[in-house]
Amino acid sequence: MRPLEMAQTPVDVERLLREASRREEELLAAGWTRQFSAEEPRLSEWVALYEAMGMEVHLEPLTPDLSQPCQVCIVAGMVAAGGPREWLIYTRPNPGASPSEDDDLP
């Protein structure tokens, strides 16, 4: 497919949003809490922090809402990086873990 043809190929935005919504519903039903989105290097720092607090951490690639013009920069970043750069962080309590002993909290 040539670039001009690709540019004219419609993106099924509704399908992409439905899939992202369905995935989030599955995660929420499994006890995950959506926290926020981040990219490196802060992503790794937040994952380490949540794990040190005894939480399980799950990452999902950020799905841009392609119906919104402000999301173009997210898509451009994904294309430039060859994949997702920004990730959604989900956490849930880890019953088998306890917070890190290195904490200075009272």
PyMOL CGO cylinders between C-alpha atoms (Angstrom):
from pymol import cmd
from pymol.cgo import CYLINDER

trace = [
    CYLINDER, 0.00, 0.00, 0.00, 1.39, 3.41, -0.94, 0.3, 1, 1, 1, 1, 1, 1,
    CYLINDER, 1.39, 3.41, -0.94, 1.57, 6.27, 1.60, 0.3, 1, 1, 1, 1, 1, 1,
    CYLINDER, 1.57, 6.27, 1.60, -1.27, 8.18, -0.08, 0.3, 1, 1, 1, 1, 1, 1,
    CYLINDER, -1.27, 8.18, -0.08, -3.50, 5.11, 0.10, 0.3, 1, 1, 1, 1, 1, 1,
    CYLINDER, -3.50, 5.11, 0.10, -2.56, 4.60, 3.75, 0.3, 1, 1, 1, 1, 1, 1,
    CYLINDER, -2.56, 4.60, 3.75, -3.46, 8.19, 4.55, 0.3, 1, 1, 1, 1, 1, 1,
    CYLINDER, -3.46, 8.19, 4.55, -6.87, 7.69, 2.98, 0.3, 1, 1, 1, 1, 1, 1,
    CYLINDER, -6.87, 7.69, 2.98, -7.56, 4.40, 4.76, 0.3, 1, 1, 1, 1, 1, 1,
    CYLINDER, -7.56, 4.40, 4.76, -10.15, 5.09, 7.45, 0.3, 1, 1, 1, 1, 1, 1,
    CYLINDER, -10.15, 5.09, 7.45, -9.23, 4.12, 10.98, 0.3, 1, 1, 1, 1, 1, 1,
    CYLINDER, -9.23, 4.12, 10.98, -11.99, 2.35, 12.87, 0.3, 1, 1, 1, 1, 1, 1,
    CYLINDER, -11.99, 2.35, 12.87, -11.77, 4.69, 15.86, 0.3, 1, 1, 1, 1, 1, 1,
    CYLINDER, -11.77, 4.69, 15.86, -14.89, 3.30, 17.48, 0.3, 1, 1, 1, 1, 1, 1,
    CYLINDER, -14.89, 3.30, 17.48, -13.49, -0.25, 17.38, 0.3, 1, 1, 1, 1, 1, 1,
    CYLINDER, -13.49, -0.25, 17.38, -10.18, 0.84, 18.90, 0.3, 1, 1, 1, 1, 1, 1,
    CYLINDER, -10.18, 0.84, 18.90, -11.96, 2.71, 21.70, 0.3, 1, 1, 1, 1, 1, 1,
    CYLINDER, -11.96, 2.71, 21.70, -14.33, -0.22, 22.36, 0.3, 1, 1, 1, 1, 1, 1,
    CYLINDER, -14.33, -0.22, 22.36, -11.37, -2.62, 22.66, 0.3, 1, 1, 1, 1, 1, 1,
    CYLINDER, -11.37, -2.62, 22.66, -9.54, -0.29, 25.05, 0.3, 1, 1, 1, 1, 1, 1,
    CYLINDER, -9.54, -0.29, 25.05, -12.70, 0.17, 27.11, 0.3, 1, 1, 1, 1, 1, 1,
    CYLINDER, -12.70, 0.17, 27.11, -13.34, -3.58, 27.23, 0.3, 1, 1, 1, 1, 1, 1,
    CYLINDER, -13.34, -3.58, 27.23, -9.76, -4.22, 28.36, 0.3, 1, 1, 1, 1, 1, 1,
    CYLINDER, -9.76, -4.22, 28.36, -10.06, -1.62, 31.11, 0.3, 1, 1, 1, 1, 1, 1,
    CYLINDER, -10.06, -1.62, 31.11, -13.33, -3.22, 32.29, 0.3, 1, 1, 1, 1, 1, 1,
    CYLINDER, -13.33, -3.22, 32.29, -11.54, -6.59, 32.50, 0.3, 1, 1, 1, 1, 1, 1,
    CYLINDER, -11.54, -6.59, 32.50, -8.71, -5.10, 34.54, 0.3, 1, 1, 1, 1, 1, 1,
    CYLINDER, -8.71, -5.10, 34.54, -11.07, -3.28, 36.91, 0.3, 1, 1, 1, 1, 1, 1,
    CYLINDER, -11.07, -3.28, 36.91, -13.11, -6.46, 37.40, 0.3, 1, 1, 1, 1, 1, 1,
    CYLINDER, -13.11, -6.46, 37.40, -9.88, -8.28, 38.31, 0.3, 1, 1, 1, 1, 1, 1,
    CYLINDER, -9.88, -8.28, 38.31, -9.20, -5.77, 41.08, 0.3, 1, 1, 1, 1, 1, 1,
    CYLINDER, -9.20, -5.77, 41.08, -6.80, -3.42, 39.30, 0.3, 1, 1, 1, 1, 1, 1,
    CYLINDER, -6.80, -3.42, 39.30, -6.96, 0.35, 39.88, 0.3, 1, 1, 1, 1, 1, 1,
    CYLINDER, -6.96, 0.35, 39.88, -5.98, 2.69, 37.07, 0.3, 1, 1, 1, 1, 1, 1,
    CYLINDER, -5.98, 2.69, 37.07, -3.44, 5.20, 38.35, 0.3, 1, 1, 1, 1, 1, 1,
    CYLINDER, -3.44, 5.20, 38.35, -2.13, 7.40, 35.50, 0.3, 1, 1, 1, 1, 1, 1,
    CYLINDER, -2.13, 7.40, 35.50, -0.04, 7.32, 32.33, 0.3, 1, 1, 1, 1, 1, 1,
    CYLINDER, -0.04, 7.32, 32.33, 3.73, 7.81, 32.20, 0.3, 1, 1, 1, 1, 1, 1,
    CYLINDER, 3.73, 7.81, 32.20, 6.71, 7.28, 29.95, 0.3, 1, 1, 1, 1, 1, 1,
    CYLINDER, 6.71, 7.28, 29.95, 10.37, 6.60, 30.69, 0.3, 1, 1, 1, 1, 1, 1,
    CYLINDER, 10.37, 6.60, 30.69, 12.25, 7.41, 32.78, 0.3, 1, 1, 1, 1, 1, 1,
    CYLINDER, 12.25, 7.41, 32.78, 9.41, 8.22, 35.23, 0.3, 1, 1, 1, 1, 1, 1,
    CYLINDER, 9.41, 8.22, 35.23, 7.56, 5.01, 34.31, 0.3, 1, 1, 1, 1, 1, 1,
    CYLINDER, 7.56, 5.01, 34.31, 10.25, 2.76, 35.81, 0.3, 1, 1, 1, 1, 1, 1,
    CYLINDER, 10.25, 2.76, 35.81, 10.49, 4.96, 38.89, 0.3, 1, 1, 1, 1, 1, 1,
    CYLINDER, 10.49, 4.96, 38.89, 6.75, 4.72, 39.56, 0.3, 1, 1, 1, 1, 1, 1,
    CYLINDER, 6.75, 4.72, 39.56, 6.73, 0.96, 38.99, 0.3, 1, 1, 1, 1, 1, 1,
    CYLINDER, 6.73, 0.96, 38.99, 9.57, 0.56, 41.49, 0.3, 1, 1, 1, 1, 1, 1,
    CYLINDER, 9.57, 0.56, 41.49, 7.79, 2.82, 43.99, 0.3, 1, 1, 1, 1, 1, 1,
    CYLINDER, 7.79, 2.82, 43.99, 4.49, 0.92, 43.80, 0.3, 1, 1, 1, 1, 1, 1,
    CYLINDER, 4.49, 0.92, 43.80, 6.31, -2.42, 44.07, 0.3, 1, 1, 1, 1, 1, 1,
    CYLINDER, 6.31, -2.42, 44.07, 8.24, -1.14, 47.11, 0.3, 1, 1, 1, 1, 1, 1,
    CYLINDER, 8.24, -1.14, 47.11, 4.86, -0.33, 48.65, 0.3, 1, 1, 1, 1, 1, 1,
    CYLINDER, 4.86, -0.33, 48.65, 3.88, -3.99, 48.23, 0.3, 1, 1, 1, 1, 1, 1,
    CYLINDER, 3.88, -3.99, 48.23, 1.59, -3.43, 45.24, 0.3, 1, 1, 1, 1, 1, 1,
    CYLINDER, 1.59, -3.43, 45.24, 1.26, -5.51, 42.11, 0.3, 1, 1, 1, 1, 1, 1,
    CYLINDER, 1.26, -5.51, 42.11, 1.84, -3.39, 39.00, 0.3, 1, 1, 1, 1, 1, 1,
    CYLINDER, 1.84, -3.39, 39.00, 0.42, -3.93, 35.51, 0.3, 1, 1, 1, 1, 1, 1,
    CYLINDER, 0.42, -3.93, 35.51, 1.19, -1.78, 32.46, 0.3, 1, 1, 1, 1, 1, 1,
    CYLINDER, 1.19, -1.78, 32.46, -1.01, -1.29, 29.40, 0.3, 1, 1, 1, 1, 1, 1,
    CYLINDER, -1.01, -1.29, 29.40, 0.00, 0.74, 26.36, 0.3, 1, 1, 1, 1, 1, 1,
    CYLINDER, 0.00, 0.74, 26.36, -1.81, 4.05, 26.21, 0.3, 1, 1, 1, 1, 1, 1,
    CYLINDER, -1.81, 4.05, 26.21, -4.48, 3.93, 23.52, 0.3, 1, 1, 1, 1, 1, 1,
    CYLINDER, -4.48, 3.93, 23.52, -4.91, 7.40, 22.09, 0.3, 1, 1, 1, 1, 1, 1,
    CYLINDER, -4.91, 7.40, 22.09, -8.43, 8.61, 21.41, 0.3, 1, 1, 1, 1, 1, 1,
    CYLINDER, -8.43, 8.61, 21.41, -7.96, 9.13, 17.68, 0.3, 1, 1, 1, 1, 1, 1,
    CYLINDER, -7.96, 9.13, 17.68, -11.20, 11.08, 17.44, 0.3, 1, 1, 1, 1, 1, 1,
    CYLINDER, -11.20, 11.08, 17.44, -9.52, 13.92, 19.38, 0.3, 1, 1, 1, 1, 1, 1,
    CYLINDER, -9.52, 13.92, 19.38, -7.06, 16.15, 17.51, 0.3, 1, 1, 1, 1, 1, 1,
    CYLINDER, -7.06, 16.15, 17.51, -4.88, 16.67, 20.60, 0.3, 1, 1, 1, 1, 1, 1,
    CYLINDER, -4.88, 16.67, 20.60, -3.93, 12.98, 20.51, 0.3, 1, 1, 1, 1, 1, 1,
    CYLINDER, -3.93, 12.98, 20.51, -1.94, 13.33, 17.29, 0.3, 1, 1, 1, 1, 1, 1,
    CYLINDER, -1.94, 13.33, 17.29, 1.28, 13.88, 19.25, 0.3, 1, 1, 1, 1, 1, 1,
    CYLINDER, 1.28, 13.88, 19.25, 0.81, 10.55, 21.07, 0.3, 1, 1, 1, 1, 1, 1,
    CYLINDER, 0.81, 10.55, 21.07, 0.35, 8.73, 17.76, 0.3, 1, 1, 1, 1, 1, 1,
    CYLINDER, 0.35, 8.73, 17.76, 3.37, 10.51, 16.24, 0.3, 1, 1, 1, 1, 1, 1,
    CYLINDER, 3.37, 10.51, 16.24, 5.49, 9.49, 19.24, 0.3, 1, 1, 1, 1, 1, 1,
    CYLINDER, 5.49, 9.49, 19.24, 4.38, 5.88, 18.91, 0.3, 1, 1, 1, 1, 1, 1,
    CYLINDER, 4.38, 5.88, 18.91, 5.31, 5.85, 15.23, 0.3, 1, 1, 1, 1, 1, 1,
    CYLINDER, 5.31, 5.85, 15.23, 8.69, 7.49, 15.85, 0.3, 1, 1, 1, 1, 1, 1,
    CYLINDER, 8.69, 7.49, 15.85, 9.51, 5.08, 18.70, 0.3, 1, 1, 1, 1, 1, 1,
    CYLINDER, 9.51, 5.08, 18.70, 8.29, 2.01, 16.82, 0.3, 1, 1, 1, 1, 1, 1,
    CYLINDER, 8.29, 2.01, 16.82, 5.72, 1.28, 19.53, 0.3, 1, 1, 1, 1, 1, 1,
    CYLINDER, 5.72, 1.28, 19.53, 4.05, 2.75, 22.58, 0.3, 1, 1, 1, 1, 1, 1,
    CYLINDER, 4.05, 2.75, 22.58, 6.03, 5.29, 24.58, 0.3, 1, 1, 1, 1, 1, 1,
    CYLINDER, 6.03, 5.29, 24.58, 3.37, 6.10, 27.13, 0.3, 1, 1, 1, 1, 1, 1,
    CYLINDER, 3.37, 6.10, 27.13, 1.87, 3.44, 29.37, 0.3, 1, 1, 1, 1, 1, 1,
    CYLINDER, 1.87, 3.44, 29.37, -1.10, 3.29, 31.74, 0.3, 1, 1, 1, 1, 1, 1,
    CYLINDER, -1.10, 3.29, 31.74, -0.14, 2.16, 35.22, 0.3, 1, 1, 1, 1, 1, 1,
    CYLINDER, -0.14, 2.16, 35.22, -2.55, -0.14, 37.06, 0.3, 1, 1, 1, 1, 1, 1,
    CYLINDER, -2.55, -0.14, 37.06, -2.02, -1.35, 40.62, 0.3, 1, 1, 1, 1, 1, 1,
    CYLINDER, -2.02, -1.35, 40.62, -3.66, -3.70, 43.07, 0.3, 1, 1, 1, 1, 1, 1,
    CYLINDER, -3.66, -3.70, 43.07, -2.79, -4.96, 46.52, 0.3, 1, 1, 1, 1, 1, 1,
    CYLINDER, -2.79, -4.96, 46.52, -0.42, -7.91, 46.58, 0.3, 1, 1, 1, 1, 1, 1,
    CYLINDER, -0.42, -7.91, 46.58, -1.55, -10.09, 49.48, 0.3, 1, 1, 1, 1, 1, 1,
    CYLINDER, -1.55, -10.09, 49.48, 1.77, -11.96, 49.55, 0.3, 1, 1, 1, 1, 1, 1,
    CYLINDER, 1.77, -11.96, 49.55, 3.96, -8.87, 49.77, 0.3, 1, 1, 1, 1, 1, 1,
    CYLINDER, 3.96, -8.87, 49.77, 4.68, -6.32, 52.42, 0.3, 1, 1, 1, 1, 1, 1,
    CYLINDER, 4.68, -6.32, 52.42, 6.03, -2.82, 51.95, 0.3, 1, 1, 1, 1, 1, 1,
    CYLINDER, 6.03, -2.82, 51.95, 9.79, -2.48, 51.72, 0.3, 1, 1, 1, 1, 1, 1,
    CYLINDER, 9.79, -2.48, 51.72, 11.63, -2.41, 55.05, 0.3, 1, 1, 1, 1, 1, 1,
    CYLINDER, 11.63, -2.41, 55.05, 13.70, 0.52, 53.76, 0.3, 1, 1, 1, 1, 1, 1,
    CYLINDER, 13.70, 0.52, 53.76, 10.81, 2.94, 54.18, 0.3, 1, 1, 1, 1, 1, 1,
    CYLINDER, 10.81, 2.94, 54.18, 11.47, 5.87, 56.48, 0.3, 1, 1, 1, 1, 1, 1,
    CYLINDER, 11.47, 5.87, 56.48, 7.76, 6.32, 57.11, 0.3, 1, 1, 1, 1, 1, 1,
    CYLINDER, 7.76, 6.32, 57.11, 6.53, 6.11, 60.72, 0.3, 1, 1, 1, 1, 1, 1,
]
cmd.load_cgo(trace, "trace")
